[in-house]
């Protein structure tokens, strides 16, 4: 029963994430968009705070009437890559819940599916961050929030969260555990 509830909730999350992503992509392509863009902290004066702390402005929230086509497409691809990462996790939850209900956790292709989902999660999650960061830094330059610097590449990474890489690596290792479990299950089938 718990597995059936987990499957239903996972599918509902996948549907909600898909609808939200489609809505985000459509709104980025048509109409006003509100984004947090990076600022160059060296160009903004620091403000003195209590206890001798110093603050620097590093982000600004902007409302852009219409995004440039290139940046809108980068943000769209970033949202799509984030959706792929979410769908990888949902797929694994549904697969494992189904395997638990069928009492055959170590199925023939479970290791391949878990390993592939782990690699896809690591790649798509990292790509989403790179695309998002690149689009926002380009927009910051175009809007004058961050000055363009000569000689810099067009790929910027202002913040990178390695959680997708770690989770993907853990799933690849988990695939090895499933492969080992499948082998043990085949070896013990004849003994019972």
C-alpha positions as CSV (number, residue, x, y, z in Angstrom):
1,X,0.0,0.0,0.0
2,X,2.8,2.4,0.9
3,X,4.4,1.7,-2.5
4,X,1.2,2.4,-4.4
5,X,0.9,5.8,-2.5
6,X,4.6,6.6,-3.3
7,X,4.0,5.8,-7.0
8,X,0.9,8.1,-7.1
9,X,2.6,10.9,-5.3
10,X,5.7,10.6,-7.6
11,X,3.6,10.7,-10.7
12,X,1.7,13.8,-9.4
13,X,5.1,15.5,-8.7
14,X,6.2,14.7,-12.2
15,X,3.1,16.1,-13.7
16,X,3.3,19.3,-11.6
17,X,7.0,19.8,-12.4
18,X,6.3,19.4,-16.1
19,X,3.4,21.9,-16.1
20,X,5.5,24.4,-14.1
21,X,8.4,24.0,-16.4
22,X,6.3,24.4,-19.5
23,X,4.7,27.5,-17.9
24,X,8.2,29.0,-17.1
25,X,9.5,28.4,-20.7
26,X,6.4,30.0,-22.2
27,X,6.5,33.0,-19.9
28,X,10.2,33.5,-20.6
29,X,9.5,33.7,-24.3
30,X,6.5,36.1,-24.1
31,X,6.0,38.9,-21.7
32,X,7.5,40.4,-18.6
33,X,10.0,38.3,-16.6
34,X,11.4,39.0,-13.1
35,X,14.9,37.6,-12.5
36,X,17.7,37.9,-10.0
37,X,20.8,39.0,-11.9
38,X,24.4,39.1,-10.6
39,X,26.1,42.5,-10.0
40,X,29.8,43.2,-9.9
41,X,30.4,43.8,-6.2
42,X,33.5,45.8,-6.9
43,X,31.5,48.6,-8.6
44,X,29.1,49.0,-5.7
45,X,30.0,50.9,-2.6
46,X,30.0,48.8,0.6
47,X,27.7,49.9,3.4
48,X,28.7,49.9,7.0
49,X,26.6,47.8,9.3
50,X,26.5,47.3,13.1
51,X,29.3,45.3,14.7
52,X,31.7,46.5,12.0
53,X,30.2,44.2,9.3
54,X,30.4,45.4,5.7
55,X,27.8,44.6,3.0
56,X,28.3,44.5,-0.7
57,X,25.6,44.3,-3.3
58,X,26.0,41.2,-5.4
59,X,22.5,40.7,-6.9
60,X,19.7,42.8,-8.2
61,X,16.1,41.8,-8.9
62,X,15.1,43.1,-12.3
63,X,11.8,43.1,-14.3
64,X,12.6,42.7,-18.0
65,X,9.6,43.5,-20.4
66,X,10.8,41.0,-23.0
67,X,13.9,38.8,-22.8
68,X,16.3,38.7,-25.7
69,X,15.8,35.5,-27.7
70,X,19.1,33.9,-27.0
71,X,18.9,34.4,-23.2
72,X,15.3,33.3,-23.2
73,X,16.3,30.1,-25.0
74,X,19.2,29.5,-22.5
75,X,16.8,29.9,-19.6
76,X,14.3,27.6,-21.3
77,X,16.9,24.9,-21.8
78,X,18.0,25.4,-18.2
79,X,14.4,24.8,-17.0
80,X,14.2,21.7,-19.3
81,X,17.4,20.3,-17.9
82,X,16.1,20.8,-14.3
83,X,12.9,19.0,-15.3
84,X,15.0,16.1,-16.7
85,X,16.8,15.9,-13.3
86,X,13.4,15.8,-11.4
87,X,12.1,13.2,-13.8
88,X,15.1,11.0,-13.2
89,X,14.5,11.0,-9.4
90,X,10.7,10.4,-10.0
91,X,11.5,7.5,-12.3
92,X,13.7,5.9,-9.7
93,X,11.1,6.3,-7.0
94,X,8.4,4.7,-9.2
95,X,10.8,1.9,-10.3
96,X,11.9,1.0,-6.8
97,X,8.3,1.2,-5.4
98,X,7.1,-1.1,-8.2
99,X,9.9,-3.5,-7.6
100,X,9.1,-3.6,-3.9
101,X,5.5,-4.4,-4.6
102,X,6.4,-7.2,-7.0
103,X,8.9,-8.7,-4.5
104,X,11.6,-8.7,-7.1
105,X,13.9,-5.8,-6.2
106,X,16.8,-7.0,-8.2
107,X,15.3,-7.1,-11.7
108,X,17.2,-7.8,-14.8
109,X,17.6,-4.2,-15.9
110,X,17.3,-2.4,-12.6
111,X,21.1,-1.7,-12.4
112,X,21.2,-0.3,-15.9
113,X,18.2,2.0,-15.2
114,X,19.6,3.2,-11.9
115,X,23.1,3.9,-13.4
116,X,21.7,5.6,-16.4
117,X,19.4,7.8,-14.3
118,X,22.4,8.7,-12.1
119,X,24.5,9.8,-15.0
120,X,21.6,11.7,-16.5
121,X,20.9,13.4,-13.2
122,X,24.5,14.5,-12.8
123,X,24.7,15.8,-16.4
124,X,21.3,17.5,-16.6
125,X,21.6,19.1,-13.2
126,X,25.0,20.5,-13.9
127,X,24.0,21.7,-17.4
128,X,21.0,23.4,-16.0
129,X,23.1,25.4,-13.6
130,X,25.6,26.4,-16.3
131,X,22.9,27.5,-18.8
132,X,21.1,29.5,-16.1
133,X,24.2,31.2,-14.9
134,X,25.4,32.0,-18.5
135,X,22.0,33.5,-19.4
136,X,21.8,35.6,-16.3
137,X,25.3,36.9,-16.6
138,X,24.8,37.8,-20.2
139,X,21.6,39.6,-19.3
140,X,23.4,41.5,-16.5
141,X,26.0,42.7,-19.0
142,X,23.3,43.7,-21.6
143,X,21.3,45.6,-18.9
144,X,24.4,47.3,-17.5
145,X,24.2,45.7,-14.1
146,X,27.6,44.0,-14.6
147,X,30.2,45.5,-16.8
148,X,31.5,43.4,-19.8
149,X,35.2,42.6,-19.5
150,X,37.3,42.1,-22.6
151,X,38.8,38.7,-23.1
152,X,36.3,36.8,-21.0
153,X,34.6,33.7,-22.4
154,X,30.9,33.6,-22.9
155,X,30.5,30.9,-20.3
156,X,30.0,32.1,-16.7
157,X,29.4,30.2,-13.6
158,X,28.5,32.5,-10.7
159,X,27.2,29.7,-8.3
160,X,27.6,26.0,-8.8
161,X,25.9,23.5,-6.5
162,X,27.5,20.1,-6.7
163,X,24.4,18.3,-5.3
164,X,23.4,16.9,-8.7
165,X,26.9,15.5,-9.3
166,X,27.0,13.9,-5.8
167,X,23.5,12.4,-6.2
168,X,24.3,11.2,-9.7
169,X,27.5,9.6,-8.5
170,X,25.7,8.0,-5.6
171,X,23.1,6.5,-8.0
172,X,25.8,5.1,-10.2
173,X,27.3,3.4,-7.1
174,X,23.9,2.2,-6.1
175,X,23.6,0.6,-9.6
176,X,26.6,-1.4,-8.8
177,X,24.9,-2.6,-5.6
178,X,21.9,-3.6,-7.6
179,X,24.1,-5.5,-10.1
180,X,25.7,-7.3,-7.2
181,X,22.3,-8.1,-5.6
182,X,21.1,-9.4,-8.9
183,X,24.1,-11.8,-9.1
184,X,23.5,-13.0,-5.6
185,X,19.8,-13.5,-6.3
186,X,20.6,-15.7,-9.3
187,X,23.1,-17.7,-7.3
188,X,20.7,-18.3,-4.4
189,X,17.7,-19.2,-6.6
190,X,18.8,-22.8,-7.0
191,X,19.6,-23.2,-3.3
192,X,16.1,-22.7,-2.0
